[in-house]
């Protein structure tokens, strides 16, 4: 099996070229590929398949040529991944599968459009900010604000990120989050040029644990921050610089548009010997 390894601010993925939809992915195979000691290692798998060749979405082939079949590292499916979409678009252009710089990608949350340049910018679903909710992580309860951006998120303002122990799975109210959610922890940071707000974030992604970055989570954080939930003046629109452990992304948000921008890098390619993976 051929693969490419890529990341967006440290949110890393195993990219599987499969234009004709011939690969038989299973949760166990995905988890084995993402294993950081016995596999390639990654926060998830991005299968590169033509929309017309995937039975789940073949009826949408007229909307975009390529479908991002995204799997979390535990083998579960996901609707949206902002950093994954940026890496996916980078791969399509560098592999000659799309001309660029504008690339349309179908995801389980709908079609998103990427602009591939030195950085990759992707037009994400506009986040919808919800009401208050709580998360329990390792016996500590955090208050937060729910927000959706193609998938559910809970944004929790905290006074300090460095002291957080995010090794545990986030325990969420199933009534509020029936499909679980990403949980973002966020603090205000000093102003930076070119941004209306500047924050730092850590995240526990559902199905992957703590990751170095989360694109849809960054969009959710930006939307919640612009409401004034972090103690700043509320804004209807703005540019939010978000520092994650893997680098920095920016989110440009208006009432009808959300654009996530940051680096997307392909770092390796090769062949996987499937017979030597540790399948569960």
C-alpha positions in Angstrom: 0.0 0.0 0.0 1.4 3.4 -1.0 1.2 6.3 1.5 2.2 9.9 2.0 2.7 11.5 5.4 1.6 15.1 5.9 0.7 17.6 8.6 -0.9 20.9 9.3 0.7 22.6 12.3 1.6 19.2 13.7 -1.9 17.7 13.2 -0.5 14.7 11.2 -2.1 12.3 8.7 -1.5 9.2 6.8 -2.6 10.0 3.2 -3.6 7.0 1.2 -3.9 7.5 -2.6 -6.9 5.5 -3.8 -8.4 7.3 -6.8 -10.5 4.3 -7.9 -11.8 3.3 -4.5 -10.1 -0.1 -4.4 -8.7 -0.1 -0.8 -10.7 -2.0 1.8 -10.2 0.2 4.9 -11.4 -1.1 8.2 -11.3 0.4 11.7 -8.6 -2.0 12.7 -6.4 -1.2 9.6 -6.8 2.5 10.2 -5.8 2.2 13.9 -2.8 0.1 12.9 -1.6 2.6 10.3 -2.0 5.4 12.9 -0.1 3.6 15.6 3.0 5.7 16.3 5.2 2.8 17.4 4.1 -0.1 15.2 2.6 1.7 12.1 3.2 4.9 10.2 1.8 7.1 12.9 -0.8 9.9 12.6 -3.9 11.6 14.1 -5.9 10.1 11.3 -6.1 8.7 7.8 -7.0 10.7 4.7 -8.1 8.4 1.8 -7.8 10.2 -1.5 -10.7 8.8 -3.6 -12.8 10.1 -6.5 -16.3 11.0 -5.3 -17.8 8.8 -8.1 -15.8 5.8 -6.9 -17.0 5.9 -3.3 -20.5 4.4 -2.7 -21.2 6.6 0.3 -21.0 9.8 -1.8 -21.1 8.7 -5.5 -24.4 10.5 -5.9 -22.6 13.8 -5.2 -20.0 13.4 -7.9 -21.2 16.5 -9.6 -20.3 18.7 -6.6 -16.6 17.8 -6.4 -14.3 15.3 -8.1 -12.5 14.3 -4.9 -13.8 13.0 -1.6 -11.8 13.2 1.6 -12.6 9.9 3.3 -11.4 10.8 6.8 -10.9 8.4 9.6 -9.8 9.2 13.2 -6.8 7.3 14.6 -9.1 5.0 16.6 -10.7 3.8 13.4 -13.9 5.9 13.7 -15.2 8.1 10.8 -15.3 11.9 11.0 -17.3 14.4 9.2 -14.8 17.3 9.0 -11.1 18.0 9.7 -9.9 21.5 8.8 -6.2 20.7 8.9 -6.8 17.4 7.2 -8.6 19.2 4.3 -5.6 21.6 4.0 -3.2 18.6 3.8 -5.5 16.8 1.4 -5.7 19.8 -0.9 -1.9 20.2 -0.8 -1.6 16.5 -1.8 -4.0 16.8 -4.7 -2.0 19.7 -6.2 1.4 18.3 -5.6 0.4 14.9 -7.0 -1.1 16.5 -10.1 -4.6 15.4 -9.4 -5.9 19.0 -9.3 -4.6 22.0 -11.1 -5.0 24.5 -8.2 -4.6 26.9 -6.8 -8.4 26.6 -6.1 -9.4 23.0 -5.1 -12.9 21.8 -4.2 -13.0 18.9 -1.8 -16.1 16.9 -0.7 -16.2 16.0 3.0 -18.9 14.4 5.1 -19.8 17.9 6.2 -20.2 19.1 2.6 -18.0 20.7 -0.1 -15.1 22.9 1.1 -12.9 25.0 -1.2 -9.1 25.4 -0.6 -6.6 27.9 -2.0 -3.2 26.3 -2.2 -0.2 28.6 -2.1 2.7 28.9 0.4 0.1 28.3 3.0 -3.3 26.6 2.4 -6.5 28.4 3.2 -9.8 26.5 3.3 -13.3 27.9 3.5 -14.8 26.0 6.4 -18.4 25.6 7.5 -19.4 28.8 9.4 -19.3 27.9 13.1 -22.5 28.1 15.0 -22.1 29.0 18.7 -24.4 27.3 21.1 -25.0 27.4 24.8 -23.0 26.5 27.9 -21.8 23.0 28.6 -19.2 21.1 30.7 -16.5 18.6 30.2 -14.8 16.4 32.8 -11.2 15.5 32.1 -9.3 13.4 34.6 -11.7 14.3 37.4 -11.5 18.1 36.7 -14.7 19.8 35.5 -14.3 22.6 32.9 -17.1 25.1 31.9 -17.3 25.8 28.2 -19.4 27.0 25.3 -20.6 24.6 22.6 -19.9 25.4 18.9 -20.3 23.4 15.7 -18.1 23.7 12.7 -18.9 20.6 10.6 -18.5 18.7 13.8 -19.2 19.4 17.5 -16.9 21.3 19.7 -16.8 22.5 23.3 -14.6 25.6 23.9 -13.4 26.0 27.5 -11.6 29.2 28.6 -8.9 28.5 31.2 -6.4 30.7 33.0 -3.4 28.5 32.1 -2.7 25.9 29.4 0.7 24.6 30.5 -0.6 23.0 33.7 -3.4 21.0 32.0 -3.2 17.2 32.0 -5.1 16.2 28.8 -4.1 12.6 28.8 -7.5 11.4 29.8 -10.6 11.1 27.6 -13.0 14.0 27.9 -16.3 13.0 29.5 -19.2 15.0 28.1 -22.9 15.1 28.7 -24.4 12.7 26.1 -27.6 14.7 26.0 -25.6 17.8 24.9 -23.1 15.9 22.7 -24.7 12.6 21.6 -21.8 12.0 19.2 -19.1 13.3 21.6 -17.1 16.4 20.7 -13.7 17.9 20.3 -12.8 19.9 23.5 -10.7 23.0 23.1 -9.0 24.8 26.0 -8.1 28.4 25.3 -6.4 31.5 26.8 -6.0 35.1 25.7 -2.5 36.1 24.4 -0.8 39.4 23.7 -1.9 41.3 20.5 -0.1 40.4 17.3 -0.1 42.3 14.0 -2.7 41.4 11.5 -5.2 40.0 14.0 -8.1 41.4 16.0 -7.6 38.7 18.7 -4.8 36.4 19.6 -5.4 33.3 21.7 -3.6 30.0 22.5 -5.3 26.6 22.4 -4.9 23.0 23.3 -7.3 20.3 22.2 -8.6 16.8 22.9 -10.0 15.5 19.6 -12.7 12.9 19.7 -11.3 9.6 18.4 -7.6 10.8 18.6 -6.9 12.3 22.0 -4.7 15.4 22.5 -3.3 16.6 19.1 -0.9 19.4 18.3 -3.6 21.2 16.3 -7.2 21.0 15.2 -8.5 23.1 12.3 -12.3 22.8 13.0 -11.5 23.4 16.7 -9.6 26.5 15.8 -12.6 27.8 13.9 -14.9 27.0 16.9 -12.5 28.8 19.2 -12.4 31.9 16.9 -16.2 32.0 16.8 -16.6 31.8 20.6 -13.7 34.3 21.2 -15.4 36.9 19.0 -18.6 36.6 21.1 -16.6 38.1 24.0 -16.6 34.8 26.0 -12.9 35.3 26.8 -13.5 38.8 28.2 -12.8 40.8 25.1 -15.1 43.2 23.3 -17.7 41.2 21.2 -17.3 41.5 17.4 -19.5 40.4 14.5 -16.4 39.6 12.4 -12.6 39.5 12.8 -9.3 37.8 12.3 -8.2 35.5 15.1 -4.6 34.3 15.4 -4.5 31.0 17.2 -1.3 29.5 18.6 -1.4 25.7 18.9 1.4 23.4 20.1 2.3 22.7 16.5 2.4 26.4 15.3 -0.1 29.1 14.4 -3.2 29.2 12.2 -5.5 32.2 11.5 -9.2 32.2 11.3 -11.0 34.9 9.3 -14.6 35.0 10.3 -17.6 37.0 9.1 -21.3 36.1 9.6 -21.4 34.1 6.3 -17.8 33.0 5.8 -15.0 31.2 7.8 -11.5 30.8 6.4 -8.8 28.7 8.1 -5.2 29.5 7.0 -1.9 27.9 7.9 0.9 25.7 6.7 0.2 22.3 5.2 3.3 20.1 4.5 4.0 16.7 2.9 7.0 15.2 4.6 7.4 11.6 3.3 6.1 9.0 1.0 6.6 5.2 0.8 5.2 1.7 0.8 3.5 -0.1 3.7 3.9 -3.8 4.3 0.4 -4.7 5.4 1.4 -8.1 6.6 3.7 -6.5 9.3 1.1 -4.2 10.8 -0.3 -5.0 14.3 -4.0 -5.3 13.5 -6.4 -5.4 16.4 
